[in-house]
């Protein structure tokens, strides 16, 4: 169930009692480095973008946006493919 999965991931990201293992941290950092390398090579990511910024915008920003869209001051609403496309476009502009 996508809403439950994204809610769980949102809570996991914001739960200060959760600690990722060193292996998970290392694999996450390596994944972000690989994504950055591919993005810089293709011209979609600036060489000045840090791995930390990349991690934030790909994971935290995206998950927070989806959570806010689902439950916000304007009422509950579904996340549509248009929302995902707009979010992706925004992130790519930030990273460039």
Secondary structure as UniProt FT lines:
FT   HELIX           2..14
FT   TURN            16..17
FT   HELIX           22..42
FT   TURN            47..48
FT   HELIX           51..55
FT   HELIX           56..61
FT   HELIX           62..70
FT   TURN            73..74
FT   HELIX           81..95
//
